[in-house]
Amino acid sequence: MAGAVNVRPALRERILAAAQELGYERNLLAQSLRRGSSMSVGFVVRDIANPIVAQVVLGAERTLRHAGYALSITNSEGDADRDSEYVRFFRQRAVDGLLLSLSSEEHPPTIAELKSLSIPFVTVDRDLTDELGGSSVLCDHALGIESAARYLVSLGHRRIALLAGPADLRPGRESARGLRQFCANSPDVDCVIEHGPPTIAFGDLAGSRLLSSADRPTAIIAGGYYILLGLAGSVKAFGLAFPKDLSVIAFDDVDSLAFFDPPIAAVSREPLALGRAAAEALLARLEGSRPETVVVRPNLKPRASCGPPPT
């Protein structure tokens, strides 16, 4: 009945009225089989509890919903084995495409699953080999870190630390590259870089290590929201305060940062834009376009957590 053109208008109205009275619902599975499309997309994320990841998902979901697609989400909680399981899960359920924010860029079972896919996929802020044939949507982390370091130097800071995420994932790797490159071009600026998981515990431990050193930095860039929370705890435990004793910038802008005392400066990776761009890249692939790489520029948001270095 749906979409039929050879049914008289009066008969169509009687059938639709009867269907409504009986509570009839369309069989979406049967429709998808007829179309050869499920009108659904899977999204494998590393940590849905992270507010930045949630914003990326929201940006993607809004775009896909507008195009008529439903989005299903799985959460690997940083477990690379779950990444591969969820890619297989979505493949078996015949989704039309995949969005991927993986826990690992080099996990062999996940790479094998991606090689076996016959549907398009888009990776979000991850570097995978070109031979896999997926599109990529990336944040320019190096540019974001450079803008943060340049701002701190303009305030007078000459020793800057970065608490970056894991070195085996693109965000942490590119953030470190950005700061090293900036310091290499600024002979009077010294940098300290520590890598670790994007957790409160790492932020606290690495922050305590930096603050207890004889030549502690005068400014720290926290490479993630949870890392910032851990760092803030260590700063408080040392009896220090922002920005009198230490300036801080978070790489990731979360709404709550504006309500800290003082408000925390941040580099925003524009997560809604990342999610929207990822969905648009996938929709383009579903229309038959070739794989592409899209880069989203982050934005620096100065706030009162930064000031001149202590004398």
C-alpha positions in Angstrom: 0.0 0.0 0.0 2.7 2.5 1.0 3.8 4.4 -2.1 1.2 2.7 -4.4 0.0 4.8 -7.3 -2.8 2.6 -8.6 -5.2 2.9 -5.7 -8.2 5.2 -5.8 -8.0 8.1 -3.4 -11.3 7.2 -1.6 -10.1 3.6 -1.1 -6.7 4.8 0.1 -8.4 7.0 2.7 -10.6 4.1 4.0 -7.6 1.7 4.2 -5.5 4.3 6.1 -8.3 5.0 8.5 -8.8 1.3 9.2 -5.0 0.8 9.7 -5.0 3.7 12.2 -8.0 2.3 14.0 -6.4 -1.1 14.3 -3.0 0.2 15.4 -1.2 -1.0 12.3 2.5 -0.3 12.2 4.8 -0.6 9.2 7.1 -3.5 9.1 10.4 -1.7 8.8 12.4 -4.9 8.4 10.4 -5.9 5.4 10.8 -2.4 3.9 14.5 -2.5 4.4 14.7 -5.8 2.7 12.8 -4.4 -0.3 15.0 -1.3 -0.5 18.3 -3.1 0.2 19.0 -0.6 2.9 18.4 -0.6 6.7 18.5 3.2 7.0 20.7 2.7 10.0 24.2 3.5 11.0 26.4 2.1 13.7 28.8 4.2 15.9 31.6 2.5 17.9 32.9 4.9 20.5 35.7 4.6 23.0 34.0 6.2 26.0 30.4 7.5 25.8 30.7 8.9 29.3 33.2 11.5 28.1 31.3 14.7 27.5 33.3 15.5 24.4 32.5 12.1 22.9 28.8 12.6 23.7 28.9 15.9 21.8 30.5 14.2 18.8 27.7 11.6 18.8 25.1 14.3 19.1 26.5 16.2 16.1 26.5 12.9 14.1 23.0 11.9 15.2 21.4 15.2 14.3 22.8 15.1 10.8 21.9 11.4 10.2 18.4 11.9 11.7 17.8 14.7 9.3 18.8 12.4 6.4 16.4 9.7 7.6 18.9 7.4 9.3 18.8 5.9 12.8 22.0 5.8 14.8 23.0 2.9 17.1 25.9 3.3 19.5 28.2 0.8 21.2 30.7 1.7 23.9 34.0 -0.2 24.0 35.2 1.5 27.3 38.7 1.6 25.9 38.8 -2.2 25.2 40.2 -2.8 21.7 38.8 -6.3 21.7 35.3 -4.8 22.0 36.1 -2.6 19.0 36.4 -5.6 16.8 33.4 -7.3 18.3 31.2 -4.3 17.7 32.4 -3.8 14.2 31.4 -7.5 13.6 28.1 -6.9 15.5 27.1 -4.1 13.2 28.2 -5.9 10.1 26.0 -8.9 11.0 23.1 -6.6 11.5 23.4 -5.1 8.1 23.8 -1.4 8.9 24.4 0.8 6.0 27.6 2.3 7.3 29.8 2.8 10.3 31.3 5.7 12.3 34.4 4.7 14.4 36.1 6.3 17.3 38.3 3.3 18.2 40.3 2.4 21.3 43.3 1.4 19.2 44.5 2.2 15.7 46.6 -0.9 15.3 44.5 -3.7 16.9 44.9 -6.7 14.4 41.4 -8.2 14.9 39.8 -4.7 14.4 41.9 -4.1 11.2 40.8 -7.6 10.0 37.2 -6.8 10.6 37.5 -3.4 8.7 39.1 -5.1 5.8 36.2 -7.5 5.5 33.6 -4.7 5.4 31.5 -4.2 2.3 29.9 -1.0 3.7 31.5 2.5 4.0 33.0 3.7 7.3 34.4 6.9 8.6 36.9 7.2 11.4 36.7 10.1 13.9 40.1 11.5 15.0 41.9 8.3 14.3 44.7 7.5 11.9 44.2 4.2 10.0 46.0 2.9 6.9 44.8 4.3 3.6 44.5 0.7 2.2 41.4 0.2 4.4 39.4 2.6 2.2 37.6 4.6 4.9 37.1 8.3 5.1 38.5 10.3 8.1 37.4 13.3 10.0 40.2 14.8 12.1 40.8 17.6 14.6 44.0 19.5 14.0 45.4 18.9 17.5 48.8 20.2 16.6 47.4 23.5 15.6 45.3 23.7 18.8 48.3 23.0 21.0 50.4 25.6 19.1 47.7 28.2 19.6 47.6 27.4 23.3 51.4 27.5 23.7 51.6 30.8 21.7 49.0 32.4 24.0 50.9 31.2 27.1 54.2 32.6 25.7 52.5 36.0 25.1 51.7 36.1 28.8 55.4 35.5 29.6 55.6 31.7 30.2 58.7 30.0 29.1 58.3 26.5 30.6 55.2 24.7 29.4 54.1 21.2 30.2 51.6 19.1 28.3 49.7 16.1 29.8 48.8 14.4 26.6 46.6 11.3 26.0 48.1 8.0 24.9 50.9 8.3 22.4 49.5 5.4 20.3 46.3 7.4 19.5 46.2 10.3 17.2 45.0 13.0 19.7 47.9 12.4 22.1 50.4 11.9 19.3 49.5 15.0 17.4 49.2 17.2 20.5 52.8 16.2 21.5 54.0 16.9 18.0 52.4 20.3 18.0 54.1 21.4 21.2 57.5 20.0 20.2 57.3 21.8 16.9 56.4 25.0 18.6 59.3 24.8 21.1 61.7 23.9 18.3 60.8 27.2 16.6 61.0 29.1 19.9 64.5 28.6 21.4 63.7 30.4 24.6 60.7 28.1 25.4 61.1 24.8 27.1 58.5 22.0 27.0 57.7 18.9 29.1 55.4 16.2 27.7 53.9 13.3 29.6 51.6 10.7 27.9 49.0 8.7 29.7 45.4 7.4 29.7 42.7 10.1 29.5 41.8 9.6 33.2 41.5 11.6 36.4 44.2 9.3 38.0 46.7 10.2 35.3 46.1 13.9 35.6 46.5 13.7 39.4 49.7 11.6 39.2 51.4 13.5 36.4 50.4 16.8 37.9 51.8 15.9 41.3 55.0 14.8 39.6 55.4 18.1 37.7 54.5 20.3 40.7 57.0 18.5 42.9 59.9 18.9 40.5 62.6 21.5 41.2 62.0 23.3 37.9 58.2 22.9 37.7 56.5 24.5 34.7 54.7 27.8 35.1 51.9 26.6 32.7 50.3 23.2 31.9 48.1 22.2 29.0 45.7 19.3 30.1 45.0 17.1 27.1 41.5 16.1 28.0 38.7 16.9 30.4 39.4 14.1 32.9 43.1 14.8 32.8 42.2 18.4 33.8 40.1 17.2 36.7 43.0 15.2 38.0 45.4 18.0 37.6 43.1 20.4 39.4 43.1 18.0 42.3 46.8 17.8 42.5 47.1 21.7 42.3 44.7 21.9 45.3 46.6 19.3 47.2 49.8 21.3 46.8 48.1 24.4 48.1 48.4 26.2 44.8 45.9 28.2 42.8 45.2 29.2 39.2 46.5 31.5 37.8 48.5 33.0 40.7 50.8 30.0 41.0 50.2 28.1 37.7 48.3 28.8 34.5 46.3 26.0 32.9 44.6 25.4 29.6 42.3 22.4 28.9 42.3 20.8 25.5 38.6 20.3 25.2 36.0 22.8 26.1 33.2 21.5 28.3 30.4 23.8 29.5 31.3 23.3 33.1 34.8 24.9 32.6 33.2 28.3 32.5 31.9 27.7 36.1 35.2 26.8 37.6 36.8 29.3 40.0 38.5 30.8 38.0 37.0 29.8 34.7 39.3 27.4 32.8 40.8 28.5 29.4 40.3 25.8 26.8 41.1 24.7 23.2 37.8 23.5 21.8 38.0 20.7 19.2 34.5 21.7 18.1 33.0 18.2 18.8 29.6 19.0 17.4 31.3 20.0 14.1 33.4 16.8 14.2 30.3 14.7 14.6 28.4 16.6 11.9 31.4 16.3 9.5 31.7 12.6 10.2 28.0 12.0 9.4 28.2 14.1 6.2 31.3 12.2 5.1 29.5 8.9 5.6 26.4 10.1 3.8 28.6 11.2 0.9 30.1 7.7 0.8 26.6 6.1 0.8 25.9 8.3 -2.3 28.9 6.8 -4.0 31.7 9.3 -3.4 35.3 8.4 -2.9 37.0 8.3 0.5 38.1 11.7 1.8 39.8 13.3 4.8 38.2 16.3 6.5 40.1 18.4 9.0 38.3 20.5 11.6 40.1 23.5 13.1 40.1 23.9 16.9 39.5 27.2 18.6 41.3 28.8 21.6 39.0 30.2 24.3 41.1 32.3 26.8 39.7 32.5 30.3 40.9 33.7 33.8 42.8 30.5 34.6 45.8 31.9 32.6 47.9 34.8 33.7 51.6 35.9 33.8 54.0 33.4 35.4 54.7 33.8 39.2 57.7 35.8 40.1 
